[in-house]
Amino acid sequence: MEHQLEMAKKEKRSFKIARRHVVLCCAVVLIAAALVLNFMLFGNPANVNDPAGDGTGENTENTGGNDVTTTLDGYFSATQVSRQRARDEALEVLQSVVDNENADEATKTGALAEIAELAKAMEAEANIESLVISKGFTQCVAIINGDSCSVVVESDGLQQSQISQINEIVYEQAGILPTNIRIITK
């Protein structure tokens, strides 16, 4: 009888561990999917707002004599809003894991660690954007994804000194090596 009781306890414990891993994996997959989707939709600035493919970054349509032009300001604002929306969705999923009464402590701890990582990335992105703008760029959006970073700046072309400044800022704020930094001009 005792042996059967112990076997039942072990089985219940292994079920809890398996369930915890499934919940944590699902949360991580959802976050990754949100970030990948965000990058796919807004991470390729060469094609955003450039349906004509002429490299101007402007979307001009004829609407009864009125030219409607999407400016670079609109691009940078839309990218920041999209990035924030994806992060908010990821945080919502993680918070639901933390608030779930059925989730065990290890799963909650993992979700809290993910929340802390997202908060750290968000802070680093904001710092990078502010510091790059302080170097004379009019617009900047930084997107950190794990151990890589994409920095989009408004410029007609970058000098080597500007590239070095941006790389240094990203490294100081996020610890990302220059080989993992992608600088894009818009």
Secondary structure, DSSP 8 states (H G I E B T S, - for coil): -HHHHHHHHHHHHHHHHHHHHHHHHHHHHHHHHHHHHHHHHHS-TTTTT-TT-SSS---EEEETTEEEE--HHHHHHHHHHHHHHHHHHHHHHHHHHHH-TTS-HHHHHHHHHHHHHHHHHHHHHHHHHHHHHHTT-S-EEEEEETTEEEEEE--S---HHHHHHHHHHHHHHH---GGGEEEEE-
